């Protein structure tokens, strides 16, 4: 990750993710979107979903638990660390 991440990404998000828990579960609209668009696909593991601005990973955690291949990117190092830790333990 580039060393100048805070110069290109609002530092407030790094402060938020580093200071308190954030979004353990996905919002209802994200669950509905995945349901409406992807649940009928027979081989979910071959369906890759990308979340841009994934934060600590609530949405990608949900999608991975539902059997989809997931990737997430975020400008906060703390958020990416938290998402990776959660996926490693819970999926």
N, CA, C and O atoms as a GROMACS GRO file, in nm:
protein
  364
    1UNK      N    1   0.085  -0.117   0.000
    1UNK     CA    2   0.000   0.000   0.000
    1UNK      C    3   0.090   0.123   0.000
    1UNK      O    4   0.192   0.125   0.069
    2UNK      N    5   0.054   0.226  -0.076
    2UNK     CA    6   0.138   0.345  -0.081
    2UNK      C    7   0.151   0.410   0.055
    2UNK      O    8   0.057   0.410   0.135
    3UNK      N    9   0.268   0.466   0.080
    3UNK     CA   10   0.292   0.533   0.207
    3UNK      C   11   0.211   0.661   0.222
    3UNK      O   12   0.184   0.703   0.334
    4UNK      N   13   0.171   0.722   0.112
    4UNK     CA   14   0.099   0.849   0.119
    4UNK      C   15  -0.052   0.829   0.120
    4UNK      O   16  -0.126   0.915   0.072
    5UNK      N   17  -0.098   0.717   0.173
    5UNK     CA   18  -0.241   0.685   0.168
    5UNK      C   19  -0.326   0.794   0.230
    5UNK      O   20  -0.433   0.825   0.177
    6UNK      N   21  -0.282   0.854   0.340
    6UNK     CA   22  -0.365   0.955   0.404
    6UNK      C   23  -0.372   1.084   0.325
    6UNK      O   24  -0.463   1.164   0.347
    7UNK      N   25  -0.280   1.106   0.232
    7UNK     CA   26  -0.289   1.227   0.151
    7UNK      C   27  -0.391   1.210   0.039
    7UNK      O   28  -0.435   1.309  -0.020
    8UNK      N   29  -0.429   1.086   0.008
    8UNK     CA   30  -0.526   1.063  -0.099
    8UNK      C   31  -0.659   1.010  -0.047
    8UNK      O   32  -0.754   0.998  -0.124
    9UNK      N   33  -0.667   0.978   0.077
    9UNK     CA   34  -0.788   0.922   0.137
    9UNK      C   35  -0.821   1.004   0.260
    9UNK      O   36  -0.730   1.035   0.337
   10UNK      N   37  -0.945   1.039   0.283
   10UNK     CA   38  -0.978   1.119   0.401
   10UNK      C   39  -0.930   1.052   0.530
   10UNK      O   40  -0.969   0.940   0.561
   11UNK      N   41  -0.846   1.122   0.603
   11UNK     CA   42  -0.789   1.068   0.727
   11UNK      C   43  -0.896   1.037   0.830
   11UNK      O   44  -0.873   0.956   0.921
   12UNK      N   45  -1.012   1.098   0.818
   12UNK     CA   46  -1.118   1.074   0.915
   12UNK      C   47  -1.159   0.927   0.919
   12UNK      O   48  -1.192   0.876   1.025
   13UNK      N   49  -1.156   0.859   0.804
   13UNK     CA   50  -1.194   0.717   0.804
   13UNK      C   51  -1.094   0.632   0.879
   13UNK      O   52  -1.132   0.539   0.949
   14UNK      N   53  -0.968   0.662   0.867
   14UNK     CA   54  -0.866   0.589   0.943
   14UNK      C   55  -0.891   0.610   1.092
   14UNK      O   56  -0.882   0.516   1.171
   15UNK      N   57  -0.921   0.732   1.131
   15UNK     CA   58  -0.949   0.762   1.272
   15UNK      C   59  -1.073   0.688   1.321
   15UNK      O   60  -1.073   0.634   1.432
   16UNK      N   61  -1.176   0.684   1.240
   16UNK     CA   62  -1.300   0.616   1.280
   16UNK      C   63  -1.276   0.466   1.298
   16UNK      O   64  -1.312   0.410   1.400
   17UNK      N   65  -1.215   0.403   1.198
   17UNK     CA   66  -1.195   0.257   1.206
   17UNK      C   67  -1.097   0.219   1.316
   17UNK      O   68  -1.108   0.111   1.374
   18UNK      N   69  -1.001   0.307   1.347
   18UNK     CA   70  -0.903   0.277   1.452
   18UNK      C   71  -0.958   0.302   1.592
   18UNK      O   72  -0.904   0.250   1.689
   19UNK      N   73  -1.065   0.381   1.603
   19UNK     CA   74  -1.109   0.423   1.736
   19UNK      C   75  -1.227   0.345   1.793
   19UNK      O   76  -1.249   0.347   1.915
   20UNK      N   77  -1.304   0.275   1.708
   20UNK     CA   78  -1.422   0.206   1.762
   20UNK      C   79  -1.468   0.096   1.667
   20UNK      O   80  -1.434   0.097   1.549
   21UNK      N   81  -1.545   0.001   1.720
   21UNK     CA   82  -1.602  -0.101   1.631
   21UNK      C   83  -1.696  -0.036   1.530
   21UNK      O   84  -1.756   0.068   1.556
   22UNK      N   85  -1.707  -0.098   1.415
   22UNK     CA   86  -1.786  -0.037   1.308
   22UNK      C   87  -1.852  -0.144   1.224
   22UNK      O   88  -1.782  -0.228   1.167
   23UNK      N   89  -1.980  -0.143   1.214
   23UNK     CA   90  -2.053  -0.224   1.118
   23UNK      C   91  -2.026  -0.373   1.120
   23UNK      O   92  -1.968  -0.426   1.025
   24UNK      N   93  -2.067  -0.441   1.224
   24UNK     CA   94  -2.045  -0.586   1.229
   24UNK      C   95  -2.129  -0.661   1.127
   24UNK      O   96  -2.085  -0.763   1.074
   25UNK      N   97  -2.250  -0.612   1.098
   25UNK     CA   98  -2.339  -0.679   1.004
   25UNK      C   99  -2.369  -0.588   0.886
   25UNK      O  100  -2.368  -0.466   0.900
   26UNK      N  101  -2.396  -0.647   0.770
   26UNK     CA  102  -2.425  -0.565   0.652
   26UNK      C  103  -2.562  -0.499   0.662
   26UNK      O  104  -2.651  -0.551   0.729
   27UNK      N  105  -2.579  -0.385   0.598
   27UNK     CA  106  -2.711  -0.321   0.597
   27UNK      C  107  -2.809  -0.402   0.512
   27UNK      O  108  -2.768  -0.477   0.423
   28UNK      N  109  -2.935  -0.386   0.540
   28UNK     CA  110  -3.039  -0.462   0.472
   28UNK      C  111  -3.034  -0.444   0.320
   28UNK      O  112  -3.057  -0.539   0.246
   29UNK      N  113  -3.006  -0.322   0.273
   29UNK     CA  114  -3.004  -0.301   0.128
   29UNK      C  115  -2.893  -0.381   0.060
   29UNK      O  116  -2.909  -0.420  -0.056
   30UNK      N  117  -2.783  -0.405   0.127
   30UNK     CA  118  -2.676  -0.487   0.069
   30UNK      C  119  -2.718  -0.633   0.060
   30UNK      O  120  -2.692  -0.700  -0.040
   31UNK      N  121  -2.784  -0.682   0.163
   31UNK     CA  122  -2.834  -0.820   0.163
   31UNK      C  123  -2.936  -0.838   0.051
   31UNK      O  124  -2.932  -0.936  -0.022
   32UNK      N  125  -3.027  -0.742   0.039
   32UNK     CA  126  -3.128  -0.750  -0.068
   32UNK      C  127  -3.065  -0.746  -0.207
   32UNK      O  128  -3.107  -0.820  -0.296
   33UNK      N  129  -2.964  -0.664  -0.225
   33UNK     CA  130  -2.898  -0.655  -0.355
   33UNK      C  131  -2.836  -0.789  -0.394
   33UNK      O  132  -2.854  -0.835  -0.506
   34UNK      N  133  -2.765  -0.851  -0.301
   34UNK     CA  134  -2.703  -0.980  -0.328
   34UNK      C  135  -2.812  -1.084  -0.355
   34UNK      O  136  -2.799  -1.165  -0.447
   35UNK      N  137  -2.916  -1.083  -0.277
   35UNK     CA  138  -3.026  -1.178  -0.296
   35UNK      C  139  -3.089  -1.164  -0.434
   35UNK      O  140  -3.103  -1.263  -0.506
   36UNK      N  141  -3.125  -1.044  -0.471
   36UNK     CA  142  -3.194  -1.021  -0.599
   36UNK      C  143  -3.109  -1.050  -0.720
   36UNK      O  144  -3.160  -1.092  -0.824
   37UNK      N  145  -2.980  -1.030  -0.710
   37UNK     CA  146  -2.894  -1.037  -0.827
   37UNK      C  147  -2.808  -1.163  -0.838
   37UNK      O  148  -2.761  -1.197  -0.947
   38UNK      N  149  -2.786  -1.232  -0.726
   38UNK     CA  150  -2.686  -1.339  -0.732
   38UNK      C  151  -2.727  -1.472  -0.669
   38UNK      O  152  -2.658  -1.572  -0.692
   39UNK      N  153  -2.833  -1.480  -0.592
   39UNK     CA  154  -2.866  -1.604  -0.523
   39UNK      C  155  -2.903  -1.719  -0.616
   39UNK      O  156  -2.887  -1.836  -0.579
   40UNK      N  157  -2.951  -1.689  -0.733
   40UNK     CA  158  -2.993  -1.797  -0.824
   40UNK      C  159  -2.875  -1.859  -0.900
   40UNK      O  160  -2.893  -1.958  -0.971
   41UNK      N  161  -2.760  -1.804  -0.886
   41UNK     CA  162  -2.641  -1.858  -0.954
   41UNK      C  163  -2.604  -1.990  -0.886
   41UNK      O  164  -2.582  -1.993  -0.765
   42UNK      N  165  -2.598  -2.100  -0.962
   42UNK     CA  166  -2.576  -2.231  -0.900
   42UNK      C  167  -2.438  -2.248  -0.836
   42UNK      O  168  -2.427  -2.314  -0.732
   43UNK      N  169  -2.333  -2.192  -0.895
   43UNK     CA  170  -2.199  -2.210  -0.840
   43UNK      C  171  -2.148  -2.076  -0.788
   43UNK      O  172  -2.076  -2.004  -0.858
   44UNK      N  173  -2.186  -2.044  -0.668
   44UNK     CA  174  -2.152  -1.914  -0.609
   44UNK      C  175  -2.002  -1.893  -0.596
   44UNK      O  176  -1.954  -1.780  -0.607
   45UNK      N  177  -1.928  -1.999  -0.572
   45UNK     CA  178  -1.783  -1.984  -0.551
   45UNK      C  179  -1.714  -1.925  -0.673
   45UNK      O  180  -1.609  -1.861  -0.661
   46UNK      N  181  -1.771  -1.945  -0.791
   46UNK     CA  182  -1.713  -1.889  -0.913
   46UNK      C  183  -1.766  -1.750  -0.945
   46UNK      O  184  -1.730  -1.692  -1.048
   47UNK      N  185  -1.850  -1.697  -0.858
   47UNK     CA  186  -1.900  -1.561  -0.875
   47UNK      C  187  -1.821  -1.470  -0.782
   47UNK      O  188  -1.827  -1.484  -0.660
   48UNK      N  189  -1.747  -1.378  -0.840
   48UNK     CA  190  -1.662  -1.286  -0.763
   48UNK      C  191  -1.734  -1.154  -0.742
   48UNK      O  192  -1.785  -1.095  -0.838
   49UNK      N  193  -1.739  -1.108  -0.619
   49UNK     CA  194  -1.799  -0.981  -0.585
   49UNK      C  195  -1.691  -0.890  -0.527
   49UNK      O  196  -1.612  -0.933  -0.442
   50UNK      N  197  -1.687  -0.767  -0.572
   50UNK     CA  198  -1.589  -0.668  -0.528
   50UNK      C  199  -1.660  -0.556  -0.457
   50UNK      O  200  -1.757  -0.500  -0.510
   51UNK      N  201  -1.614  -0.522  -0.340
   51UNK     CA  202  -1.667  -0.405  -0.270
   51UNK      C  203  -1.557  -0.300  -0.261
   51UNK      O  204  -1.450  -0.325  -0.205
   52UNK      N  205  -1.587  -0.184  -0.316
   52UNK     CA  206  -1.494  -0.071  -0.310
   52UNK      C  207  -1.535   0.014  -0.191
   52UNK      O  208  -1.648   0.061  -0.184
   53UNK      N  209  -1.442   0.032  -0.099
   53UNK     CA  210  -1.474   0.101   0.026
   53UNK      C  211  -1.535   0.004   0.125
   53UNK      O  212  -1.639   0.032   0.185
   54UNK      N  213  -1.470  -0.110   0.143
   54UNK     CA  214  -1.528  -0.219   0.223
   54UNK      C  215  -1.522  -0.196   0.373
   54UNK      O  216  -1.587  -0.269   0.449
   55UNK      N  217  -1.448  -0.097   0.418
   55UNK     CA  218  -1.436  -0.076   0.561
   55UNK      C  219  -1.386  -0.203   0.629
   55UNK      O  220  -1.305  -0.275   0.571
   56UNK      N  221  -1.432  -0.231   0.749
   56UNK     CA  222  -1.386  -0.350   0.820
   56UNK      C  223  -1.450  -0.480   0.773
   56UNK      O  224  -1.432  -0.584   0.836
   57UNK      N  225  -1.525  -0.477   0.663
   57UNK     CA  226  -1.563  -0.600   0.596
   57UNK      C  227  -1.698  -0.661   0.624
   57UNK      O  228  -1.716  -0.780   0.599
   58UNK      N  229  -1.794  -0.587   0.675
   58UNK     CA  230  -1.925  -0.647   0.706
   58UNK      C  231  -1.991  -0.706   0.582
   58UNK      O  232  -2.046  -0.816   0.586
   59UNK      N  233  -1.986  -0.633   0.472
   59UNK     CA  234  -2.052  -0.683   0.350
   59UNK      C  235  -1.976  -0.800   0.289
   59UNK      O  236  -2.038  -0.899   0.249
   60UNK      N  237  -1.843  -0.791   0.282
   60UNK     CA  238  -1.770  -0.902   0.221
   60UNK      C  239  -1.773  -1.026   0.311
   60UNK      O  240  -1.768  -1.138   0.261
   61UNK      N  241  -1.781  -1.006   0.441
   61UNK     CA  242  -1.797  -1.119   0.534
   61UNK      C  243  -1.928  -1.191   0.502
   61UNK      O  244  -1.930  -1.313   0.489
   62UNK      N  245  -2.037  -1.115   0.490
   62UNK     CA  246  -2.167  -1.174   0.458
   62UNK      C  247  -2.162  -1.248   0.326
   62UNK      O  248  -2.207  -1.363   0.317
   63UNK      N  249  -2.108  -1.184   0.222
   63UNK     CA  250  -2.104  -1.246   0.089
   63UNK      C  251  -2.018  -1.372   0.090
   63UNK      O  252  -2.052  -1.471   0.024
   64UNK      N  253  -1.907  -1.370   0.161
   64UNK     CA  254  -1.822  -1.489   0.171
   64UNK      C  255  -1.894  -1.601   0.244
   64UNK      O  256  -1.885  -1.717   0.205
   65UNK      N  257  -1.965  -1.568   0.351
   65UNK     CA  258  -2.041  -1.669   0.425
   65UNK      C  259  -2.151  -1.731   0.339
   65UNK      O  260  -2.190  -1.846   0.362
   66UNK      N  261  -2.200  -1.657   0.241
   66UNK     CA  262  -2.302  -1.708   0.150
   66UNK      C  263  -2.241  -1.787   0.035
   66UNK      O  264  -2.313  -1.837  -0.052
   67UNK      N  265  -2.108  -1.800   0.033
   67UNK     CA  266  -2.042  -1.885  -0.064
   67UNK      C  267  -1.983  -1.817  -0.185
   67UNK      O  268  -1.931  -1.884  -0.274
   68UNK      N  269  -1.990  -1.684  -0.191
   68UNK     CA  270  -1.934  -1.611  -0.305
   68UNK      C  271  -1.786  -1.587  -0.285
   68UNK      O  272  -1.737  -1.581  -0.172
   69UNK      N  273  -1.714  -1.573  -0.396
   69UNK     CA  274  -1.577  -1.527  -0.389
   69UNK      C  275  -1.580  -1.376  -0.370
   69UNK      O  276  -1.655  -1.307  -0.440
   70UNK      N  277  -1.502  -1.323  -0.278
   70UNK     CA  278  -1.509  -1.179  -0.249
   70UNK      C  279  -1.372  -1.114  -0.249
   70UNK      O  280  -1.269  -1.178  -0.223
   71UNK      N  281  -1.373  -0.986  -0.278
   71UNK     CA  282  -1.256  -0.900  -0.264
   71UNK      C  283  -1.307  -0.766  -0.213
   71UNK      O  284  -1.419  -0.725  -0.245
   72UNK      N  285  -1.227  -0.700  -0.136
   72UNK     CA  286  -1.263  -0.568  -0.087
   72UNK      C  287  -1.142  -0.479  -0.085
   72UNK      O  288  -1.030  -0.524  -0.058
   73UNK      N  289  -1.163  -0.353  -0.115
   73UNK     CA  290  -1.055  -0.255  -0.108
   73UNK      C  291  -1.103  -0.136  -0.025
   73UNK      O  292  -1.222  -0.104  -0.024
   74UNK      N  293  -1.010  -0.074   0.042
   74UNK     CA  294  -1.041   0.042   0.124
   74UNK      C  295  -0.914   0.124   0.140
   74UNK      O  296  -0.803   0.071   0.130
   75UNK      N  297  -0.930   0.251   0.165
   75UNK     CA  298  -0.816   0.340   0.184
   75UNK      C  299  -0.762   0.340   0.325
   75UNK      O  300  -0.658   0.401   0.351
   76UNK      N  301  -0.830   0.275   0.417
   76UNK     CA  302  -0.786   0.271   0.556
   76UNK      C  303  -0.711   0.141   0.584
   76UNK      O  304  -0.765   0.032   0.566
   77UNK      N  305  -0.588   0.153   0.627
   77UNK     CA  306  -0.510   0.034   0.663
   77UNK      C  307  -0.577  -0.042   0.776
   77UNK      O  308  -0.581  -0.166   0.776
   78UNK      N  309  -0.629   0.031   0.872
   78UNK     CA  310  -0.695  -0.033   0.986
   78UNK      C  311  -0.817  -0.113   0.940
   78UNK      O  312  -0.837  -0.226   0.985
   79UNK      N  313  -0.897  -0.056   0.852
   79UNK     CA  314  -1.016  -0.126   0.802
   79UNK      C  315  -0.977  -0.254   0.730
   79UNK      O  316  -1.040  -0.358   0.752
   80UNK      N  317  -0.877  -0.249   0.646
   80UNK     CA  318  -0.832  -0.369   0.573
   80UNK      C  319  -0.781  -0.474   0.670
   80UNK      O  320  -0.809  -0.593   0.654
   81UNK      N  321  -0.707  -0.432   0.771
   81UNK     CA  322  -0.656  -0.527   0.872
   81UNK      C  323  -0.773  -0.594   0.943
   81UNK      O  324  -0.774  -0.716   0.960
   82UNK      N  325  -0.871  -0.515   0.986
   82UNK     CA  326  -0.988  -0.571   1.055
   82UNK      C  327  -1.067  -0.666   0.966
   82UNK      O  328  -1.111  -0.772   1.011
   83UNK      N  329  -1.086  -0.629   0.841
   83UNK     CA  330  -1.160  -0.715   0.747
   83UNK      C  331  -1.086  -0.847   0.728
   83UNK      O  332  -1.147  -0.954   0.731
   84UNK      N  333  -0.956  -0.840   0.708
   84UNK     CA  334  -0.876  -0.962   0.689
   84UNK      C  335  -0.881  -1.053   0.810
   84UNK      O  336  -0.894  -1.175   0.797
   85UNK      N  337  -0.872  -0.995   0.928
   85UNK     CA  338  -0.878  -1.075   1.051
   85UNK      C  339  -1.014  -1.142   1.066
   85UNK      O  340  -1.023  -1.259   1.103
   86UNK      N  341  -1.119  -1.068   1.038
   86UNK     CA  342  -1.254  -1.126   1.051
   86UNK      C  343  -1.276  -1.239   0.951
   86UNK      O  344  -1.328  -1.344   0.987
   87UNK      N  345  -1.237  -1.218   0.828
   87UNK     CA  346  -1.255  -1.322   0.727
   87UNK      C  347  -1.172  -1.446   0.762
   87UNK      O  348  -1.218  -1.559   0.741
   88UNK      N  349  -1.052  -1.426   0.814
   88UNK     CA  350  -0.968  -1.540   0.849
   88UNK      C  351  -1.029  -1.626   0.960
   88UNK      O  352  -1.010  -1.747   0.962
   89UNK      N  353  -1.100  -1.564   1.051
   89UNK     CA  354  -1.156  -1.635   1.166
   89UNK      C  355  -1.297  -1.687   1.140
   89UNK      O  356  -1.331  -1.798   1.182
   90UNK      N  357  -1.380  -1.608   1.072
   90UNK     CA  358  -1.522  -1.638   1.064
   90UNK      C  359  -1.570  -1.698   0.933
   90UNK      O  360  -1.688  -1.734   0.923
   91UNK      N  361  -1.487  -1.711   0.835
   91UNK     CA  362  -1.533  -1.766   0.706
   91UNK      C  363  -1.456  -1.893   0.677
   91UNK      O  364  -1.478  -1.957   0.574
   0.00000   0.00000   0.00000
